[in-house]
Amino acid sequence: MKWNSAHWQRKVGELQSFIKPLVADVGRSERRERAALYVPGLLMPGQRKAIEPMARR
């Protein structure tokens, strides 16, 4: 199955629910929030997985 934008948007909520317990022990709240954003960024379409290209997407 090829993911498209609509499919990705439907699954983001489920992914966030999955990630929350994984980042619960990361430490400060800022780190937990950023980790919860970083992991979906790694899964998004795109070749570059560095933080700057992910932030632009």
C-alpha positions as protocol buffer text, in pm:
chain_id: "A"
residue {
  index: 1
  type: MET
  ca { x: 0 y: 0 z: 0 }
}
residue {
  index: 2
  type: LYS
  ca { x: 133 y: 342 z: -91 }
}
residue {
  index: 3
  type: TRP
  ca { x: 68 y: 607 z: 172 }
}
residue {
  index: 4
  type: ASN
  ca { x: -80 y: 935 z: 61 }
}
residue {
  index: 5
  type: SER
  ca { x: -148 y: 1255 z: 253 }
}
residue {
  index: 6
  type: ALA
  ca { x: -505 y: 1160 z: 348 }
}
residue {
  index: 7
  type: HIS
  ca { x: -398 y: 821 z: 480 }
}
residue {
  index: 8
  type: TRP
  ca { x: -116 y: 978 z: 681 }
}
residue {
  index: 9
  type: GLN
  ca { x: -351 y: 1232 z: 840 }
}
residue {
  index: 10
  type: ARG
  ca { x: -591 y: 959 z: 951 }
}
residue {
  index: 11
  type: LYS
  ca { x: -314 y: 763 z: 1121 }
}
residue {
  index: 12
  type: VAL
  ca { x: -133 y: 1048 z: 1299 }
}
residue {
  index: 13
  type: GLY
  ca { x: -366 y: 1030 z: 1599 }
}
residue {
  index: 14
  type: GLU
  ca { x: -312 y: 659 z: 1641 }
}
residue {
  index: 15
  type: LEU
  ca { x: 62 y: 705 z: 1613 }
}
residue {
  index: 16
  type: GLN
  ca { x: 65 y: 974 z: 1881 }
}
residue {
  index: 17
  type: SER
  ca { x: -123 y: 741 z: 2117 }
}
residue {
  index: 18
  type: PHE
  ca { x: 135 y: 471 z: 2050 }
}
residue {
  index: 19
  type: ILE
  ca { x: 433 y: 703 z: 2104 }
}
residue {
  index: 20
  type: LYS
  ca { x: 323 y: 866 z: 2432 }
}
residue {
  index: 21
  type: PRO
  ca { x: 411 y: 570 z: 2659 }
}
residue {
  index: 22
  type: LEU
  ca { x: 741 y: 522 z: 2476 }
}
residue {
  index: 23
  type: VAL
  ca { x: 860 y: 877 z: 2549 }
}
residue {
  index: 24
  type: ALA
  ca { x: 709 y: 902 z: 2900 }
}
residue {
  index: 25
  type: ASP
  ca { x: 1047 y: 851 z: 3069 }
}
residue {
  index: 26
  type: VAL
  ca { x: 1250 y: 1079 z: 2844 }
}
residue {
  index: 27
  type: GLY
  ca { x: 1268 y: 1350 z: 3107 }
}
residue {
  index: 28
  type: ARG
  ca { x: 1160 y: 1709 z: 3070 }
}
residue {
  index: 29
  type: SER
  ca { x: 825 y: 1786 z: 2911 }
}
residue {
  index: 30
  type: GLU
  ca { x: 995 y: 1969 z: 2622 }
}
residue {
  index: 31
  type: ARG
  ca { x: 1190 y: 1655 z: 2534 }
}
residue {
  index: 32
  type: ARG
  ca { x: 879 y: 1438 z: 2548 }
}
residue {
  index: 33
  type: GLU
  ca { x: 690 y: 1676 z: 2318 }
}
residue {
  index: 34
  type: ARG
  ca { x: 975 y: 1698 z: 2067 }
}
residue {
  index: 35
  type: ALA
  ca { x: 1026 y: 1321 z: 2066 }
}
residue {
  index: 36
  type: ALA
  ca { x: 657 y: 1273 z: 1993 }
}
residue {
  index: 37
  type: LEU
  ca { x: 699 y: 1501 z: 1689 }
}
residue {
  index: 38
  type: TYR
  ca { x: 1033 y: 1358 z: 1576 }
}
residue {
  index: 39
  type: VAL
  ca { x: 924 y: 995 z: 1546 }
}
residue {
  index: 40
  type: PRO
  ca { x: 633 y: 1069 z: 1307 }
}
residue {
  index: 41
  type: GLY
  ca { x: 875 y: 1287 z: 1110 }
}
residue {
  index: 42
  type: LEU
  ca { x: 1097 y: 985 z: 1059 }
}
residue {
  index: 43
  type: LEU
  ca { x: 803 y: 793 z: 917 }
}
residue {
  index: 44
  type: MET
  ca { x: 683 y: 1067 z: 682 }
}
residue {
  index: 45
  type: PRO
  ca { x: 758 y: 1049 z: 312 }
}
residue {
  index: 46
  type: GLY
  ca { x: 1080 y: 1209 z: 201 }
}
residue {
  index: 47
  type: GLN
  ca { x: 1439 y: 1116 z: 145 }
}
residue {
  index: 48
  type: ARG
  ca { x: 1609 y: 1339 z: 400 }
}
residue {
  index: 49
  type: LYS
  ca { x: 1551 y: 1239 z: 762 }
}
residue {
  index: 50
  type: ALA
  ca { x: 1757 y: 1518 z: 921 }
}
residue {
  index: 51
  type: ILE
  ca { x: 1565 y: 1751 z: 1151 }
}
residue {
  index: 52
  type: GLU
  ca { x: 1561 y: 2056 z: 920 }
}
residue {
  index: 53
  type: PRO
  ca { x: 1408 y: 1882 z: 615 }
}
residue {
  index: 54
  type: MET
  ca { x: 1154 y: 1710 z: 841 }
}
residue {
  index: 55
  type: ALA
  ca { x: 1057 y: 2043 z: 997 }
}
residue {
  index: 56
  type: ARG
  ca { x: 999 y: 2194 z: 651 }
}
residue {
  index: 57
  type: ARG
  ca { x: 765 y: 1906 z: 563 }
}
